[in-house]
Amino acid sequence: MATGEARFPEMPEIAGIRLGTAMAGIKRPGQRDLVVIEICEGAHAAATFTRNAFRAAPVRVAQQHLTVATPRYLLINTGNANAGNGEAGIAAARDCCAALAERVEVLPESVLPYSTGVIGEPLPVERIRGGLDGALSALNASGWSAAAEGILTTDTRPKGATTQVALSSGTVTLNGIAKGAGMIRPNMATMLAFLATDAAIEPVRLQQLLREGVEHSFNRITIDSDTSTNDACTLVATGCGSALLNEEDIAAFRDALIKVLQTLAHAIVRDGEGATKFVTIDVEQARSEEEALEVAFSVAHSPLVKTALYASDANWGRLLMAVGKAPVEQLDVERIGIDLNGVTIAEKGGRAADYTEEAGATEMAKEDIVITIRLGRGNQKARVWTSDLSHDYVSINADYRS
């Protein structure tokens, strides 16, 4: 179950990037579950990773590899997270990097590993080894769609976004794919996302742009409030196209990057496990952006709010509850106003005088819902995207290993 349009975009080639997929039998027979992304020499890479204390072995290995070598290959497997496996998991991730490095004649540290799937199960290294030749033989510059399918777990559809940016020195392309449907409250990144551009961007600037983009996209979505052990977002700039030469170029590329990242983030929410609603939560008139985010996530994480959304039940008291429990000091409820798709449902600490149950029910029945909360405390604001909580979410996760 998912909301919104399911069309995967036409993804143009990015000079210096090739992608290959294989069916290695890691996830289940007959499904793509191994992806290799080849990066040309001279490219730069930036990445953000989960802040979960139990970060998975591939995250730890990728972080270490980034400090000693320039990435030439990304190695991604689904069906197994290689998390919670201690030193054996680290060794397994390194073994897979070494196996790929040997085949393509690069340093093992030039390979970044990524895994997603069941936590606590040993990584099937031999199956990954066995799938490498197939993934390498499939490498091609048009492999974005197949790669987007190859990184899925409980997702119901692949997720991609692309755009072109006009710079003072020419036009560059930016592509991105992502996966994620559950265990989503990113903290630095989403489950897995991979982006590439042919722009020439120096490493420090690239990392700054990615961190800013992630902060305004993946760090603003939540499905179930759980931060994965495997979250990673990687951006590669091959340098085969035009360069960012001035502040206008930087601003244009930043805007395009945020647009692509937000498109991917929205796609994750729309494909959230069991999702039937796409919900935007706008908090306005806060004293700080942090305060606005606290309120927004308090609403987005409330099981009572999320189940009311699923039922299309205009139980506006649950919204008041969720706003009130946010850790905001000296919150004056008499100043708070709440709208549902533009219909004012609460003001001055209670039900709006002209609000009707029928009007609320009409808006709650829609697939896309915007909840606007005015705190009456300042001029700062924040936006968060989330989904509802359905019977299917429980079933998907109860049966995940069955």
CORWO-V284959 format. One record per pair of residues at least 4 apart in sequence whose ideal C-beta (glycine too) atoms are under 6 Angstrom apart, sorted by sequence separation. I is the first residue (numbers start at 1). J is the second residue. D is the distance in Angstrom with one decimal. If there is no record, write none. Layout:
{{I & J & D} {I & J & D}}
//
This chain:
{{25 & 29 & 5.8} {27 & 31 & 5.3} {39 & 43 & 4.9} {55 & 59 & 4.3} {58 & 62 & 5.9} {65 & 69 & 6.0} {85 & 89 & 2.9} {106 & 110 & 4.3} {131 & 135 & 5.9} {143 & 147 & 5.4} {180 & 184 & 5.3} {186 & 190 & 4.7} {201 & 205 & 5.5} {213 & 217 & 6.0} {214 & 218 & 5.1} {215 & 219 & 5.1} {245 & 249 & 5.4} {258 & 262 & 6.0} {287 & 291 & 5.2} {297 & 301 & 5.7} {351 & 355 & 5.7} {389 & 393 & 5.6} {392 & 396 & 5.9} {394 & 398 & 5.8} {395 & 399 & 5.9} {50 & 55 & 5.2} {101 & 106 & 5.1} {166 & 171 & 5.2} {201 & 206 & 4.5} {214 & 219 & 5.8} {244 & 249 & 4.2} {286 & 291 & 4.4} {308 & 313 & 4.5} {339 & 344 & 5.2} {340 & 345 & 5.3} {347 & 352 & 4.9} {27 & 33 & 4.0} {244 & 250 & 5.2} {286 & 292 & 3.8} {299 & 305 & 5.7} {346 & 352 & 5.9} {26 & 33 & 4.5} {82 & 89 & 4.9} {101 & 108 & 4.3} {164 & 171 & 5.5} {165 & 172 & 5.2} {308 & 315 & 4.6} {338 & 345 & 5.5} {345 & 352 & 5.7} {270 & 278 & 5.3} {338 & 346 & 4.2} {344 & 352 & 4.5} {23 & 32 & 5.7} {24 & 33 & 5.6} {149 & 158 & 4.9} {164 & 173 & 5.3} {244 & 253 & 5.8} {269 & 278 & 6.0} {283 & 292 & 4.0} {24 & 34 & 4.3} {49 & 59 & 5.1} {98 & 108 & 4.5} {101 & 111 & 5.3} {148 & 158 & 3.6} {180 & 190 & 4.9} {308 & 318 & 5.3} {337 & 347 & 4.4} {345 & 355 & 5.0} {21 & 32 & 4.6} {97 & 108 & 4.7} {100 & 111 & 5.2} {163 & 174 & 5.4} {180 & 191 & 3.5} {22 & 34 & 4.5} {148 & 160 & 5.2} {178 & 190 & 5.8} {179 & 191 & 5.6} {283 & 295 & 4.8} {162 & 175 & 4.8} {179 & 192 & 5.0} {283 & 296 & 4.7} {305 & 318 & 4.9} {21 & 35 & 5.1} {97 & 111 & 4.0} {304 & 318 & 4.7} {334 & 348 & 5.5} {161 & 176 & 5.1} {178 & 193 & 4.0} {281 & 296 & 4.7} {334 & 349 & 4.7} {345 & 360 & 5.8} {20 & 36 & 4.9} {97 & 113 & 5.6} {333 & 349 & 4.3} {343 & 359 & 5.1} {96 & 113 & 5.8} {160 & 177 & 4.9} {177 & 194 & 5.6} {305 & 322 & 5.2} {19 & 37 & 5.2} {281 & 299 & 5.5} {159 & 178 & 4.8} {176 & 195 & 3.9} {214 & 233 & 5.7} {281 & 300 & 5.6} {319 & 338 & 5.6} {18 & 38 & 4.4} {93 & 113 & 4.7} {302 & 322 & 4.2} {343 & 363 & 5.5} {175 & 196 & 5.6} {341 & 363 & 4.1} {174 & 197 & 4.4} {299 & 322 & 4.3} {340 & 363 & 4.7} {16 & 40 & 3.5} {58 & 82 & 5.6} {155 & 179 & 5.5} {298 & 322 & 5.2} {56 & 81 & 5.5} {57 & 82 & 4.8} {75 & 100 & 5.4} {172 & 197 & 5.7} {173 & 198 & 5.7} {189 & 214 & 5.9} {210 & 235 & 4.7} {45 & 71 & 4.6} {56 & 82 & 5.6} {155 & 181 & 4.6} {172 & 198 & 5.4} {16 & 43 & 5.8} {56 & 83 & 3.5} {73 & 100 & 5.9} {152 & 179 & 5.1} {154 & 181 & 4.7} {172 & 199 & 4.1} {298 & 325 & 5.9} {151 & 179 & 4.4} {154 & 182 & 5.6} {190 & 218 & 4.2} {295 & 323 & 5.8} {298 & 326 & 3.8} {148 & 177 & 4.1} {189 & 218 & 5.5} {316 & 345 & 4.6} {341 & 370 & 5.5} {95 & 125 & 5.3} {99 & 129 & 4.9} {316 & 346 & 5.9} {92 & 123 & 4.1} {206 & 237 & 5.5} {295 & 326 & 4.4} {39 & 71 & 5.8} {57 & 89 & 3.4} {61 & 93 & 4.4} {96 & 128 & 5.1} {100 & 132 & 5.7} {186 & 218 & 4.4} {277 & 309 & 5.1} {294 & 326 & 4.9} {39 & 72 & 5.4} {57 & 90 & 4.8} {61 & 94 & 6.0} {82 & 115 & 4.3} {92 & 125 & 5.1} {186 & 219 & 5.6} {294 & 327 & 5.7} {339 & 372 & 4.1} {72 & 106 & 4.8} {81 & 115 & 5.3} {38 & 73 & 5.8} {58 & 93 & 4.8} {81 & 116 & 5.8} {84 & 119 & 5.1} {338 & 373 & 5.4} {57 & 93 & 4.5} {75 & 111 & 5.6} {81 & 117 & 4.9} {83 & 119 & 4.5} {84 & 120 & 4.2} {117 & 153 & 5.7} {201 & 237 & 4.3} {37 & 74 & 4.0} {80 & 117 & 4.4} {116 & 153 & 5.6} {185 & 222 & 4.2} {191 & 228 & 5.5} {291 & 328 & 5.7} {337 & 374 & 4.2} {69 & 107 & 5.6} {72 & 110 & 4.1} {73 & 111 & 4.7} {74 & 112 & 5.2} {75 & 113 & 5.1} {76 & 114 & 4.4} {77 & 115 & 5.2} {78 & 116 & 5.4} {79 & 117 & 4.4} {80 & 118 & 6.0} {81 & 119 & 4.8} {199 & 237 & 5.4} {36 & 75 & 5.9} {78 & 117 & 5.5} {184 & 223 & 3.8} {200 & 239 & 4.0} {69 & 109 & 3.8} {185 & 225 & 4.7} {187 & 227 & 4.5} {192 & 232 & 5.7} {193 & 233 & 4.3} {194 & 234 & 5.4} {195 & 235 & 4.5} {196 & 236 & 4.5} {197 & 237 & 5.3} {198 & 238 & 5.2} {35 & 76 & 4.3} {68 & 109 & 5.0} {69 & 110 & 4.8} {71 & 112 & 5.1} {80 & 121 & 5.6} {82 & 123 & 4.2} {151 & 192 & 5.6} {182 & 223 & 6.0} {185 & 226 & 5.8} {335 & 376 & 2.9} {185 & 227 & 5.3} {189 & 231 & 4.4} {198 & 240 & 4.6} {199 & 241 & 5.6} {216 & 258 & 5.4} {34 & 77 & 5.4} {80 & 123 & 5.4} {183 & 226 & 4.6} {189 & 232 & 5.6} {198 & 241 & 3.4} {200 & 243 & 3.8} {201 & 244 & 5.6} {314 & 357 & 6.0} {65 & 109 & 4.6} {189 & 233 & 3.7} {213 & 257 & 4.5} {217 & 261 & 3.6} {221 & 265 & 4.8} {33 & 78 & 4.6} {183 & 228 & 4.6} {186 & 231 & 5.7} {209 & 254 & 5.7} {213 & 258 & 4.9} {217 & 262 & 4.5} {33 & 79 & 5.1} {314 & 360 & 3.1} {65 & 112 & 5.7} {218 & 265 & 5.2} {314 & 361 & 4.8} {209 & 257 & 5.8} {213 & 261 & 4.6} {217 & 265 & 4.3} {221 & 269 & 5.3} {223 & 272 & 4.2} {62 & 112 & 4.4} {314 & 364 & 4.9} {323 & 373 & 6.0} {26 & 77 & 5.4} {27 & 78 & 5.1} {62 & 113 & 5.9} {77 & 128 & 5.8} {27 & 79 & 3.1} {61 & 113 & 5.5} {312 & 364 & 4.4} {26 & 79 & 4.0} {312 & 365 & 4.4} {26 & 80 & 5.8} {58 & 113 & 4.0} {58 & 114 & 5.4} {58 & 115 & 4.6} {172 & 241 & 4.4} {172 & 242 & 5.2} {193 & 264 & 6.0} {170 & 242 & 3.6} {78 & 151 & 6.0} {169 & 242 & 4.1} {169 & 243 & 5.6} {76 & 151 & 5.6} {78 & 153 & 5.5} {167 & 242 & 4.9} {116 & 192 & 5.6} {169 & 245 & 5.6} {225 & 301 & 4.4} {168 & 245 & 5.4} {114 & 192 & 5.8} {222 & 300 & 5.0} {310 & 388 & 3.9} {309 & 388 & 3.9} {310 & 389 & 5.8} {310 & 390 & 4.7} {168 & 249 & 5.6} {167 & 249 & 4.5} {174 & 256 & 5.7} {306 & 388 & 5.2} {307 & 389 & 5.2} {306 & 389 & 3.6} {176 & 260 & 4.9} {300 & 384 & 5.3} {174 & 260 & 5.6} {178 & 264 & 4.2} {296 & 382 & 5.5} {300 & 386 & 3.9} {165 & 252 & 5.5} {165 & 253 & 5.4} {176 & 264 & 5.5} {180 & 268 & 4.3} {292 & 380 & 5.7} {296 & 384 & 4.0} {285 & 374 & 4.8} {286 & 375 & 5.1} {292 & 381 & 5.5} {293 & 382 & 4.6} {181 & 271 & 5.3} {278 & 368 & 5.0} {279 & 369 & 4.9} {280 & 370 & 4.6} {281 & 371 & 4.9} {282 & 372 & 4.6} {283 & 373 & 4.8} {284 & 374 & 5.0} {285 & 375 & 4.8} {287 & 377 & 4.9} {292 & 382 & 3.6} {165 & 256 & 4.4} {181 & 272 & 5.8} {182 & 273 & 4.0} {285 & 376 & 5.2} {286 & 377 & 5.8} {287 & 378 & 4.0} {289 & 380 & 5.1} {181 & 273 & 4.9} {277 & 369 & 5.9} {285 & 377 & 5.9} {286 & 378 & 5.5} {288 & 380 & 5.2} {163 & 256 & 5.1} {289 & 382 & 5.2} {286 & 380 & 4.5} {34 & 131 & 4.2} {163 & 260 & 5.7} {284 & 381 & 4.6} {26 & 124 & 5.7} {36 & 135 & 4.2} {161 & 260 & 4.5} {283 & 382 & 5.4} {26 & 127 & 5.3} {34 & 135 & 5.3} {38 & 139 & 5.6} {282 & 383 & 5.3} {25 & 127 & 5.3} {161 & 263 & 3.9} {24 & 127 & 4.9} {161 & 264 & 5.3} {281 & 384 & 4.7} {24 & 128 & 5.9} {159 & 264 & 5.7} {280 & 385 & 5.7} {24 & 131 & 2.8} {279 & 386 & 4.9} {159 & 267 & 4.0} {22 & 131 & 4.2} {277 & 387 & 6.0} {277 & 388 & 4.2} {22 & 134 & 3.6} {35 & 147 & 4.9} {275 & 387 & 3.8} {276 & 388 & 5.7} {22 & 135 & 4.0} {21 & 135 & 6.0} {116 & 230 & 5.3} {276 & 390 & 5.8} {20 & 135 & 4.3} {35 & 150 & 4.2} {156 & 271 & 5.6} {272 & 387 & 3.9} {20 & 136 & 5.9} {35 & 151 & 5.8} {155 & 271 & 5.5} {269 & 385 & 4.9} {274 & 390 & 4.0} {21 & 138 & 5.9} {32 & 149 & 5.3} {20 & 138 & 3.7} {32 & 150 & 3.8} {114 & 232 & 5.6} {269 & 387 & 5.3} {274 & 392 & 3.2} {20 & 139 & 3.9} {154 & 273 & 5.8} {274 & 393 & 3.5} {273 & 393 & 4.9} {18 & 139 & 4.3} {18 & 140 & 5.8} {18 & 141 & 5.4} {20 & 143 & 5.9} {273 & 396 & 4.7} {19 & 143 & 3.4} {21 & 146 & 4.6} {21 & 147 & 5.7} {13 & 141 & 4.0} {19 & 147 & 4.3} {21 & 150 & 4.0} {11 & 144 & 3.8} {51 & 187 & 4.5} {8 & 145 & 5.8} {51 & 188 & 5.3} {50 & 188 & 5.9} {49 & 188 & 5.8} {48 & 188 & 4.5} {48 & 189 & 4.5} {83 & 229 & 4.1} {11 & 160 & 5.9} {81 & 230 & 5.2} {8 & 158 & 5.3} {6 & 157 & 5.0} {9 & 160 & 5.4} {11 & 162 & 5.2} {8 & 160 & 5.3} {9 & 162 & 5.4} {2 & 156 & 5.1} {14 & 173 & 5.8} {44 & 203 & 4.7} {46 & 206 & 4.3} {12 & 173 & 5.4} {14 & 175 & 5.7} {46 & 207 & 4.1} {44 & 206 & 5.5} {11 & 175 & 5.2} {46 & 210 & 4.3} {220 & 384 & 5.2} {221 & 385 & 4.9} {222 & 386 & 5.1} {223 & 387 & 5.7} {48 & 214 & 5.2} {56 & 229 & 4.6} {55 & 229 & 5.7} {56 & 230 & 4.5} {52 & 227 & 5.0} {54 & 229 & 5.0} {52 & 229 & 5.0} {17 & 196 & 4.7} {50 & 231 & 3.5} {14 & 196 & 4.7} {15 & 198 & 4.7} {49 & 232 & 5.2} {14 & 198 & 5.3} {48 & 233 & 5.0} {47 & 234 & 4.5} {46 & 235 & 4.9} {45 & 236 & 4.9} {43 & 236 & 5.6} {44 & 237 & 5.1} {43 & 238 & 4.5} {39 & 236 & 5.5} {42 & 239 & 5.6} {40 & 238 & 5.4} {16 & 238 & 3.1} {16 & 240 & 4.5} {15 & 240 & 3.6} {154 & 396 & 6.0} {4 & 270 & 4.4} {3 & 270 & 4.7} {2 & 270 & 5.6} {2 & 271 & 4.4} {3 & 275 & 5.9} {1 & 274 & 5.8} {3 & 278 & 4.9} {3 & 367 & 5.3} {1 & 392 & 5.5}}
//
